[in-house]
Amino acid sequence: MASNSTAAFVIALTSVALTGCSNLQPITSGTDDPCATLHDVVSDYPSGFAEFRGSASNYNTVTIYRAKEQLIKGHCEIWAWGNGDTAYSCSVSAPDKAVAETLYSRASEQLAQCLGSEWSSETSLRDRDGKPAGERIRFSHSDDRVPAVSLNRVEDRSRQSVYLYIGPTTRSPGQAD
């Protein structure tokens, strides 16, 4: 497992986001050791992230749980669909494209260090209706029982966001882009 200093990709999100816009809410980790928490979340995937489920909001086809352990404090949820799929996701808005790109770049480097050499990565551009919609890095493990881990920079009109996704490859962001 990587050390705290190399694993704190959340710190990269914090330092960039706070310099980009003075009215952004502070972004902090909800855990003392983000890398260890990331590994624990990935390990809990087979149980549908049961250990990390907090209070729930129920909708027609999905239940959304507040994550008990939050890689990015106040920004993480667990989505559980009716077909049994589950995903752990954290999302942060950015004030503009430059901040989002820096956030994405620093966080993807730290995420790669945290996951380690057992994981391979693939980068790609996102598009929506033939137009640029950001970028993604998807990490895969040789064991197909291990979930996908991806980091995405999303451009949606004038809005920018960066989010972390841990879940099945069939729902992995970009599958239907």
C-alpha positions as CSV (number, residue, x, y, z in Angstrom):
1,M,0.0,0.0,0.0
2,A,1.2,3.5,-0.8
3,S,2.1,5.9,1.9
4,N,0.0,8.8,3.0
5,S,2.2,11.3,1.3
6,T,1.9,9.7,-2.2
7,A,-1.7,8.6,-1.7
8,A,-3.4,11.9,-0.8
9,F,-4.9,12.6,-4.2
10,V,-7.6,14.4,-2.2
11,I,-5.0,16.9,-1.2
12,A,-4.4,17.7,-4.8
13,L,-8.1,18.4,-5.3
14,T,-8.1,20.6,-2.2
15,S,-5.1,22.8,-3.1
16,V,-6.2,23.4,-6.7
17,A,-9.8,24.0,-6.0
18,L,-9.2,26.5,-3.3
19,T,-6.8,28.5,-5.4
20,G,-9.3,28.6,-8.3
21,C,-12.1,30.5,-6.8
22,S,-12.4,32.2,-3.4
23,N,-16.1,31.4,-3.0
24,L,-15.7,27.6,-3.3
25,Q,-16.5,25.5,-0.2
26,P,-13.3,24.0,1.4
27,I,-12.6,20.6,0.0
28,T,-11.1,18.2,2.5
29,S,-10.7,14.5,2.9
30,G,-13.2,12.8,5.2
31,T,-10.5,10.3,6.2
32,D,-7.1,10.4,7.8
33,D,-5.6,8.0,5.2
34,P,-7.3,8.5,1.8
35,C,-5.2,5.7,0.2
36,A,-6.1,3.1,2.8
37,T,-9.8,4.2,2.5
38,L,-9.6,3.8,-1.2
39,H,-8.3,0.3,-0.9
40,D,-11.0,-0.5,1.7
41,V,-13.7,0.8,-0.6
42,V,-12.4,-1.2,-3.5
43,S,-12.2,-4.3,-1.2
44,D,-15.8,-3.8,-0.1
45,Y,-17.2,-3.8,-3.6
46,P,-18.4,-7.5,-3.6
47,S,-20.8,-6.6,-0.7
48,G,-22.1,-3.6,-2.6
49,F,-20.1,-1.3,-0.3
50,A,-22.3,-2.4,2.6
51,E,-19.6,-1.3,5.2
52,F,-19.7,2.2,3.8
53,R,-23.5,2.8,3.5
54,G,-24.9,5.6,5.6
55,S,-28.4,7.1,5.4
56,A,-30.4,6.3,2.3
57,S,-32.6,8.2,-0.2
58,N,-34.9,5.9,-2.2
59,Y,-35.9,6.5,-5.8
60,N,-37.7,4.4,-8.4
61,T,-34.7,2.6,-9.8
62,V,-31.9,3.6,-7.5
63,T,-31.1,4.0,-3.8
64,I,-28.5,6.6,-3.0
65,Y,-26.6,6.3,0.3
66,R,-24.4,8.9,1.9
67,A,-21.0,7.3,2.2
68,K,-19.9,6.8,5.9
69,E,-16.2,7.1,4.8
70,Q,-15.7,9.9,2.4
71,L,-12.6,10.3,0.3
72,I,-13.7,13.9,-0.3
73,K,-15.7,15.1,2.7
74,G,-19.3,15.8,1.8
75,H,-19.0,14.8,-1.8
76,C,-19.3,11.0,-1.8
77,E,-22.3,8.7,-2.3
78,I,-23.0,5.0,-3.0
79,W,-25.5,4.3,-5.7
80,A,-27.4,1.0,-5.6
81,W,-29.5,0.1,-8.6
82,G,-32.4,-2.3,-8.6
83,N,-30.4,-4.9,-10.7
84,G,-27.8,-5.3,-7.9
85,D,-25.1,-2.9,-9.4
86,T,-23.5,-0.5,-6.9
87,A,-21.0,2.3,-7.3
88,Y,-19.1,4.6,-5.0
89,S,-18.7,8.1,-6.4
90,C,-17.3,11.4,-5.3
91,S,-17.8,14.6,-7.3
92,V,-16.4,18.1,-7.1
93,S,-17.3,21.1,-9.2
94,A,-14.6,23.4,-10.6
95,P,-15.0,27.1,-11.3
96,D,-13.5,26.8,-14.8
97,K,-11.8,24.5,-17.3
98,A,-8.3,25.4,-16.3
99,V,-8.9,24.5,-12.6
100,A,-10.8,21.3,-13.6
101,E,-7.8,20.3,-15.9
102,T,-5.3,20.9,-13.1
103,L,-7.5,19.1,-10.6
104,Y,-7.8,16.1,-12.9
105,S,-4.2,16.0,-13.8
106,R,-2.9,16.1,-10.2
107,A,-5.6,13.7,-8.9
108,S,-5.0,11.1,-11.6
109,E,-1.3,11.1,-10.8
110,Q,-1.9,10.6,-7.1
111,L,-4.6,8.0,-7.8
112,A,-2.2,6.0,-10.0
113,Q,0.4,6.1,-7.2
114,C,-2.1,5.0,-4.6
115,L,-3.5,2.0,-6.6
116,G,0.0,0.8,-7.5
117,S,1.5,-1.4,-10.1
118,E,-1.2,-4.1,-9.9
119,W,-3.5,-1.7,-11.8
120,S,-3.2,-0.7,-15.5
121,S,-4.7,2.5,-16.8
122,E,-6.2,3.7,-20.0
123,T,-6.9,7.4,-20.8
124,S,-9.5,8.6,-23.3
125,L,-11.4,11.7,-24.2
126,R,-15.1,12.0,-23.4
127,D,-17.5,13.2,-26.0
128,R,-21.2,13.9,-26.0
129,D,-23.1,14.1,-29.3
130,G,-19.8,14.4,-31.1
131,K,-18.5,17.3,-29.0
132,P,-15.7,17.4,-26.5
133,A,-17.0,16.6,-23.0
134,G,-13.8,16.1,-21.0
135,E,-11.4,13.3,-20.3
136,R,-11.1,10.1,-18.3
137,I,-8.5,7.8,-16.9
138,R,-9.8,4.3,-16.1
139,F,-7.9,1.9,-13.9
140,S,-8.3,-1.8,-14.3
141,H,-7.1,-4.8,-12.2
142,S,-6.3,-8.2,-13.7
143,D,-8.9,-9.7,-11.4
144,D,-12.2,-9.1,-13.1
145,R,-14.0,-9.3,-9.7
146,V,-12.3,-6.0,-8.7
147,P,-14.3,-3.0,-9.7
148,A,-13.3,-0.3,-12.2
149,V,-11.8,2.8,-10.8
150,S,-12.0,5.9,-12.9
151,L,-11.4,9.6,-12.6
152,N,-13.3,11.9,-15.0
153,R,-13.1,15.5,-15.9
154,V,-16.5,16.4,-17.3
155,E,-17.4,19.4,-19.4
156,D,-21.1,20.1,-19.5
157,R,-21.8,23.4,-21.3
158,S,-20.1,26.0,-19.1
159,R,-19.9,23.7,-16.0
160,Q,-16.9,21.7,-15.1
161,S,-16.5,18.9,-12.6
162,V,-14.1,16.1,-11.6
163,Y,-15.4,12.9,-10.2
164,L,-14.1,9.6,-8.9
165,Y,-16.0,6.4,-9.7
166,I,-15.6,2.9,-8.2
167,G,-17.9,0.3,-9.5
168,P,-18.8,-2.1,-12.3
169,T,-17.3,-1.5,-15.7
170,T,-20.8,-1.8,-17.2
171,R,-21.8,1.4,-15.5
172,S,-18.3,3.0,-15.7
173,P,-18.6,6.6,-16.8
174,G,-18.1,6.9,-20.5
175,Q,-19.7,3.6,-21.4
176,A,-22.6,5.4,-22.9
177,D,-21.0,8.7,-23.7
